[in-house]
Structures are given as C-alpha cells and as structure tokens.
Amino acid sequence: MGLFDRLRGNDTPRVAFLGIDGLPHGLIADNPDTFPTLSAIANDGDGGQIDSTVPPDSSACWPVLTSGVNPGETGVYGFQDREIGSYDTYVPMGRDVQATRVWDRATESGLDATVMNVPVTFPPQRTVQRMVSGYLSPDIDAAAHPDELRKHLSESGYRLSVNAKLGHRADKTDFIEHARETLDARYEAFSHYLGEDDWDLFFGVFTAPDRMNHFLWSDYADGGPYRDDFLSFYATLDDYIGTIRERLPDDVTLVVGSTHGFTRLRYDVYCNEWLEREGWLSYASDAHDSLADIDGDARAYSLVPGRFYLNLEGREPTGAVPESEYETVRAELQSALKAWEGPNGKPVAKRVVERETVFRGDHDEIAPDLVVIPNEGFDLKSGFRPHDDMFDPDGPRTGMHTFEDAGLFIDHPDAKVEDADLLDIAPTLLRLLNVEYGRTDLDGASLV
C-alpha cells in the first residue's frame, strides 16, 4: 500500500493538526500565490485571523493552544518564570504545564495520538502512542519515545530546531539553508508517521517559520536581499501542507494553526533598565544579572516578554510594597507604563493589561500583575544586566511577535473561524474527534 492508503475501515473520526510557530495570517492574506493550500482550505472549510494569548510568547502560547485553558491554569507565562516564594527563575518544560493536553484527553478516551515537535513538551510522555518533544529538548535520544521513533528520527536526519545562532550573522545564507533543511526533515518525518495510519490524532508542529521571521522579517517587509528566499521558504511549507492534505484519508479532518503574529522589530526594549531609571527597581550591587540580585527597596521588576510584577510583601521574599497598597501602587505603575515613550515619541504600550483580566485558575500564583502589549516595533525584553541603551535598534532580530494576527484554517465545511483565539483550538480538535469534556473544563469553544 502507498502512503496514507491504509484506511482502517471504521467510523471513528480522526484529526491531523499541523501547528506553525509564528505564521501570521496577514502574511498569507498578502501573498495568496505563495499560500495556495491554506487559501484553498479557507475556501473549502474556513480560515482567518485569530488572537494569540497574553503574553504572545511561544512558551506561553503552546500550552494554551494544546490545552484550551489560559496561563492561570497551565502555570506557564513565558520563556522564563519565577519560582513561588523565591527570586529564582526557571525555563518551563513539559512537566511544568499543569493543564490536561488535548492528546491526553484523546488517549483517556481510548484513542491513539502521535505528537511531534510541540514546544514545551520535554521530556516526552510515555502515556501517548508516540512523541518527540520540541524546542528546548537537548537531543533526539532524550526527546523521542518509544525506541522505534527514536531510532527512525536519528537515522533520518531529523532536527529538533533551527540553529538560531546562524541568524545572527550578517550573511544569512547558512541560516536559510539550515532552516530549509530543518523544514524538509520535519516534513519527511511527519509524512512517515502520517503514513503509518495508526493514529486518531496526529499533532505535529513546524517551528522553523518562527526563526525565519525573527531574522528575515526586515527582508520581507523592507524588500531586503533575502526576500525571495523568505517567500520561497513559505511556498515550500505550503506545498508540504498541500501534499499532506491530498494524501490524508477521507476520515481525517486537517486543521492548521499558528500561535501568534509577526511584525517589524525596531527596538529591543530593556524593561528593567526603564524600571531602574524610573526609580522602581534597584539592585543589591552593581554586579547584577538576574532577578535574585534585586534589593529590598525594589518596588517592581519585569520578566520577558513585557510582564511586570510588583515586589509585593507576603508574596515576594523581600517584598517592599505592602499588600494594603497593592491597587494604588499597581495603578501608579500602569499609568507610568502607558505614558512611556520610545525614541520616536511613540508610546511603547498599545495596552497595559491587568492580571485578573486574562489570568485565572489554580496556578496563577506567579501570574504577572501587569502585561504590556507593545506597539509595533518595540520588542520587550527583561534584561537584569546594565544596559547603556534602553532602546537598542541594532539587535540581530528584525521580526517580533504580535498578539493579533495568528492564523487558523479548518478543512471542514461546518467550521467558522470568527472572533476566535488560541483557546478555541483544543475544543475544536476535541469536537472533531468526538471526545467529550465538561462545560467548564476549557476556556475556549469549538469553532465547528
């Protein structure tokens, strides 16, 4: 039998989800000739722009997308999180995600799930059919389960991620080649296991687009020398999705979704440098490079991307802000953030969101008090080291994440992608799989 030809002969609905880290819907809408497959899915089923999560950081986005609940339930707020009751920080991994993932619900319902390259899933779960973890996994041997998967990926040239260090070079040739090879290897691995036709849910993620966008967005937006390479990369991705779509059996619904949008980056913005200059943050010594170095007089600090915390008495180890003054001090900081201007006189913040607006759940102890959604061009860093320039225009990255303009495409005639966000993807997949869940289990709603 050929690839994807082995129909199992039962009536159980199945779903193939292809995730794309950082593909903006606007890129597709502006370049329909580059994306004929995604355009066809939108015409035959539905597709459109959806919102990301707050903050639109990949480490926060993927747990939300795969669980259907907000970071207050997942317990993951960004690439770097703070230990409860401590100034120590850590990089969240799969075991830090406190919510039930969509493949767990499928497995608990007696279905088989193949999960490949989803960020924030290391180490791989032994409870699903097969899994290779994604971004931040150390190597394939540690990231893949079972042994058959590990052996196949090791022998086939599979890559866990694009080498971002190559993107820092002025000459992007090697970076582009590495990204294309990573994309090709990812497609080959997906094709192989899609073709096994032994799964009910296939969940695979292409992460190379996020890296391409970070380092080549100026070439795309400003007509730089690598613009054609950028669009060629995406044409190949769309072609791969098209080939998969053509070969999937009739009992499988294809869903393609991204985590956040992208726009042109103008400045790396060091939020803790701003807090220090504005009198909110101070350190125990001049040699500081981490959250643990702040002193007892500090009233606020920041973690990437754009998360602001009060140094609150009773919550932080040496909190300087009394609990009785929380609302007053937070309002003061919120006003200062709204008034913050960049070198061009443009406000840094598009919105300053209060924690209770977007975070709720059993794991909101480390939720930020405020989150800044920045205006275009201001990429918010934390940075505990001293910085001469609060606004750095010369960083190697030229593309930044946006809250708006993620994309979702559902190859089903009853789909309706409208007023949607990342929270709606997991319930949509469960609905397509006929997997039941409680009305209050998820924060999103099915789009089918």
C-alpha positions in Angstrom: 0.0 0.0 0.0 1.1 3.5 -0.7 1.5 6.4 1.7 -1.8 7.2 3.5 -3.7 4.5 1.7 -4.3 2.2 4.7 -7.8 3.0 5.7 -8.8 1.2 8.9 -12.4 0.7 7.9 -14.2 2.2 11.0 -16.3 5.2 11.6 -14.1 6.9 14.2 -13.4 10.5 13.1 -9.7 11.5 13.1 -7.8 14.8 13.1 -4.4 15.9 11.8 -3.3 19.1 13.3 -0.3 20.9 11.8 1.0 23.7 14.0 3.1 26.5 12.7 5.0 28.5 15.2 4.6 32.2 14.3 2.9 32.2 11.0 0.9 35.5 10.7 -2.4 35.4 8.9 -1.5 38.7 7.3 1.4 37.1 5.5 -1.0 34.6 3.9 -3.6 37.2 3.0 -1.0 39.5 1.4 0.7 36.6 -0.6 -2.1 34.3 -1.8 0.1 32.9 -4.6 2.6 31.8 -2.0 -0.1 30.0 0.0 -2.5 28.3 -2.4 -3.1 25.4 0.0 -4.0 27.5 3.0 -6.2 29.7 0.8 -8.0 26.5 -0.6 -8.6 25.3 3.0 -10.1 28.7 3.9 -12.4 28.4 0.8 -13.4 24.8 1.3 -13.8 25.0 5.0 -12.9 28.2 6.8 -9.9 30.2 7.9 -8.9 33.5 9.2 -7.2 35.6 11.8 -7.3 34.7 15.4 -5.8 36.3 18.6 -2.9 34.8 20.5 -2.6 34.6 24.2 -1.2 37.2 26.7 1.7 37.4 26.6 2.2 36.1 23.0 5.4 34.2 23.9 5.8 30.8 22.3 6.4 29.1 25.7 3.1 30.5 26.9 1.2 30.0 23.6 1.7 26.3 23.1 0.4 25.1 26.5 -2.7 27.3 25.9 -3.2 26.0 22.3 -2.8 22.4 23.3 -5.0 22.6 26.5 -7.7 25.2 25.8 -7.1 26.9 29.1 -5.4 30.2 30.0 -1.9 30.5 31.6 -3.6 30.8 35.1 -4.4 27.1 34.5 -1.4 26.0 32.5 1.0 27.6 35.0 3.3 28.8 32.2 3.6 32.5 31.4 6.7 32.8 29.3 10.1 31.6 28.4 11.3 32.4 32.0 9.1 32.0 35.0 9.6 32.7 38.8 9.6 30.1 41.5 6.8 30.6 44.0 8.1 32.3 47.2 11.6 32.9 45.6 13.5 35.1 43.3 14.9 32.1 41.5 13.7 31.6 37.9 13.4 28.7 35.6 12.7 27.8 32.0 9.3 25.9 31.8 9.3 22.4 30.4 6.6 19.9 29.7 6.3 18.8 33.4 5.7 22.4 34.4 2.4 22.5 32.3 -0.3 21.9 34.8 -3.2 21.5 32.4 -4.5 18.5 30.5 -3.4 18.5 26.9 -5.6 17.6 24.0 -3.7 14.4 23.3 -4.2 13.4 26.9 -7.9 13.7 26.6 -7.9 11.8 23.4 -5.8 9.0 25.0 -8.0 8.8 28.0 -10.9 8.3 25.6 -9.2 5.3 24.1 -7.7 7.0 21.0 -4.1 6.9 19.8 -2.1 10.1 19.5 1.1 10.8 17.7 2.7 14.1 18.9 5.7 15.5 17.1 7.8 18.6 17.9 5.4 20.6 20.1 7.3 23.2 22.2 7.1 22.8 26.0 6.7 19.1 26.0 10.1 17.8 27.2 10.5 15.1 28.4 8.3 13.1 26.1 5.2 11.5 27.7 5.2 7.7 27.9 1.4 7.7 28.1 0.8 8.6 24.4 1.3 6.4 21.3 4.5 8.2 20.3 6.0 11.6 21.0 9.1 13.6 20.1 9.4 16.7 22.2 10.1 20.1 20.6 12.0 23.3 21.2 14.5 23.2 24.2 14.8 19.4 24.1 18.5 18.5 24.5 18.7 15.8 21.7 16.7 13.2 19.9 17.7 10.4 22.2 16.2 12.2 25.1 13.3 13.7 23.3 11.7 10.7 21.5 9.6 7.8 22.7 9.3 4.9 22.0 12.5 3.4 20.8 11.3 2.8 17.3 10.6 6.6 16.9 13.9 7.5 18.4 15.7 5.1 16.0 13.9 6.3 12.9 14.4 10.0 13.7 18.1 9.5 14.5 18.7 7.7 11.2 16.7 10.0 9.0 18.4 13.3 9.8 15.6 14.8 11.8 16.3 18.1 13.5 14.7 19.4 16.7 15.2 23.1 15.9 16.8 25.6 13.6 20.3 26.9 14.8 19.3 30.5 15.7 23.0 31.4 16.1 23.3 31.3 12.3 20.7 34.0 12.1 23.0 36.4 14.0 25.4 36.5 11.1 25.2 39.4 8.5 25.3 36.7 5.8 22.1 34.7 6.2 22.9 32.1 3.6 23.8 29.3 6.1 20.9 30.2 8.3 18.4 29.9 5.4 19.9 26.6 4.3 19.7 25.2 7.8 16.1 26.4 8.1 15.2 24.8 4.8 16.9 21.5 5.7 15.1 21.5 9.1 11.8 22.1 7.4 12.4 19.3 4.9 13.4 16.8 7.6 10.3 17.8 9.6 8.1 17.2 6.6 9.7 13.8 5.9 9.2 12.7 9.5 5.6 13.9 9.5 4.9 12.1 6.2 6.3 8.9 7.5 4.2 8.7 10.6 1.1 10.1 9.0 1.5 7.3 6.5 1.6 4.7 9.3 -2.2 5.5 9.6 -2.3 4.0 13.1 -3.3 7.2 14.9 -6.6 9.0 15.7 -4.9 12.4 16.5 -1.8 13.5 14.7 -0.3 16.6 16.2 2.8 18.0 14.5 4.5 21.4 14.7 6.7 23.3 12.2 8.9 25.7 14.3 11.3 26.9 11.6 8.9 29.7 10.5 9.3 31.5 13.8 13.1 31.5 13.4 12.8 32.7 9.8 10.5 35.5 10.8 12.7 36.7 13.7 15.8 37.1 11.5 14.4 37.8 8.0 11.3 39.9 8.6 13.0 43.1 7.6 14.0 41.5 4.3 10.4 40.6 3.7 8.9 43.9 4.9 11.5 46.3 3.6 12.4 44.5 0.4 15.8 43.2 1.5 18.2 40.9 -0.3 16.7 37.7 1.2 13.0 38.5 0.5 12.8 35.9 -2.3 14.3 33.3 0.0 11.9 34.1 2.7 8.8 33.7 0.4 10.3 30.6 -1.2 10.6 29.0 2.2 6.9 29.6 2.8 6.0 28.4 -0.6 7.7 25.1 0.2 5.9 24.9 3.6 2.5 25.5 1.9 3.4 22.9 -0.7 4.2 20.3 2.0 0.8 21.1 3.7 -0.8 20.6 0.3 0.8 17.2 -0.3 -0.3 16.1 3.2 -3.8 17.4 2.6 -4.1 15.5 -0.7 -2.9 12.2 0.8 -4.9 12.2 4.0 -7.8 9.6 4.1 -11.3 10.8 3.9 -12.0 10.2 7.6 -9.4 12.7 8.7 -10.0 16.4 9.2 -7.0 18.7 8.6 -6.5 21.7 10.9 -3.6 24.2 10.5 -3.0 26.8 13.2 -0.3 29.2 14.3 0.5 30.7 17.7 1.0 34.4 17.2 1.5 37.0 14.5 4.7 38.9 13.5 5.7 42.4 12.7 8.7 44.5 12.1 11.0 45.0 15.1 12.6 48.4 15.5 14.0 48.3 19.1 14.9 45.7 21.7 13.5 47.4 24.8 15.0 46.6 28.2 12.2 46.9 30.7 14.2 46.5 33.8 16.6 49.3 32.7 13.5 51.5 32.4 12.2 50.5 35.8 15.6 51.2 37.3 15.9 54.7 35.7 12.3 55.5 36.8 13.0 54.6 40.4 11.0 51.3 40.6 13.9 48.9 40.6 17.2 48.8 42.5 19.9 46.1 43.0 22.0 44.9 45.9 25.2 45.6 44.0 26.5 47.0 40.7 27.2 43.4 39.5 23.7 42.3 38.7 22.5 39.9 36.1 19.4 38.1 37.5 16.2 38.6 39.4 17.9 37.3 42.5 20.1 40.4 42.6 17.3 42.9 43.3 17.4 44.5 46.7 14.7 45.0 49.4 13.8 48.5 48.2 12.8 47.5 44.7 9.1 48.1 44.1 8.8 46.3 40.7 10.6 44.1 38.2 10.0 42.6 34.8 10.2 39.2 33.1 10.2 38.7 29.3 8.1 39.5 27.4 6.5 42.6 28.9 5.4 41.0 32.2 5.6 43.4 35.2 5.5 42.3 38.8 5.2 44.3 42.0 7.7 43.3 44.6 4.8 42.5 46.9 5.1 42.0 50.7 4.0 38.4 51.6 4.4 37.1 48.0 8.0 38.0 47.1 10.7 37.0 49.7 11.6 40.6 50.5 8.6 42.5 49.2 8.7 46.3 49.5 5.1 47.0 48.5 2.6 46.5 51.4 -0.4 44.4 50.4 -2.6 47.2 51.6 -1.1 49.4 48.9 -1.2 46.9 46.0 -4.0 48.5 44.0 -2.6 52.0 44.4 1.0 51.1 43.5 -0.1 48.9 40.6 -2.3 51.8 39.2 0.8 54.1 39.5 2.9 51.7 37.6 0.2 51.1 35.0 -0.1 54.9 34.4 3.7 55.2 34.0 3.8 52.3 31.5 1.0 53.9 29.5 3.0 57.2 29.4 6.3 55.5 28.4 7.5 56.7 25.0 10.2 55.4 22.7 12.9 57.4 20.9 10.5 58.2 18.1 7.9 59.7 20.6 5.5 56.8 20.0 4.0 55.1 23.1 5.7 51.8 23.9 2.5 50.2 25.1 -0.5 49.6 23.0 -2.3 48.2 26.0 -1.4 47.5 29.6 -3.4 44.5 30.8 -4.2 43.8 34.5 -3.7 40.2 35.7 -7.3 39.5 36.6 -8.4 40.4 33.1 -6.5 37.5 31.4 -5.3 35.1 34.1 -7.5 32.9 36.3 -7.1 29.4 37.7 -5.5 27.2 40.2 -1.9 28.1 39.1 -1.9 31.9 39.0 0.4 32.4 41.9 3.2 33.6 39.6 1.0 35.5 37.2 2.3 39.0 36.4 0.5 42.0 37.9 0.5 43.8 34.5 1.3 42.8 31.0 2.3 45.3 28.3 1.1 44.5 24.8 3.6 46.7 22.9 3.1 48.9 19.8 4.7 47.7 16.6 8.4 47.9 16.7 9.0 47.6 20.5 10.2 44.1 21.4 10.0 43.9 25.2 12.9 42.2 27.0 13.6 42.0 30.7 17.4 42.2 31.0 18.8 42.3 34.5 22.3 43.3 33.3 23.0 47.0 33.0 22.3 48.4 29.5 23.6 51.7 28.2 20.7 51.8 25.7 17.2 51.2 27.0 16.1 51.1 23.3 18.6 49.1 21.2 18.0 49.4 17.4 20.9 47.2 16.4 19.9 43.7 17.6 20.2 40.8 15.2 16.4 40.1 15.1 14.2 42.2 12.9 10.8 40.5 13.5 8.8 40.3 16.7 5.7 38.5 18.0 2.3 40.2 18.0 -0.9 39.4 19.9 -3.0 39.9 16.9 -2.8 38.1 13.6 -2.3 34.4 14.4 -4.0 32.2 11.8 -6.3 29.2 11.9 -7.5 27.0 8.9 -10.0 24.2 9.4 -10.7 21.8 6.4 -14.3 21.2 7.4 -17.5 22.6 5.8 -19.1 23.4 9.2 -16.1 25.4 10.5 -16.5 29.1 11.3 -13.3 30.9 12.2 -14.7 34.2 13.7 -13.9 36.1 16.9 -11.6 33.3 17.8 -8.3 32.9 19.7 -5.8 30.2 20.7 -8.2 28.9 23.5 -10.6 27.7 20.8 -8.3 25.3 19.1 -8.2 22.5 21.6 -12.0 22.3 22.0 -12.3 22.4 18.2 -10.0 19.4 17.9 -11.9 17.5 20.6 -15.2 18.2 18.9 -13.9 16.9 15.6 -12.6 13.8 17.5 -16.0 13.3 19.3 -14.1 13.4 22.6 -16.4 14.7 25.4 -15.3 17.2 28.1 -17.0 19.1 30.8 -18.6 22.5 30.0 -16.3 24.2 32.5 -13.1 22.2 31.7 -11.9 24.6 28.9 -11.9 28.3 28.4 -12.4 28.2 24.7 -15.2 26.9 22.5 -15.4 24.7 19.4 -15.4 26.5 16.0 -17.2 23.6 14.4 
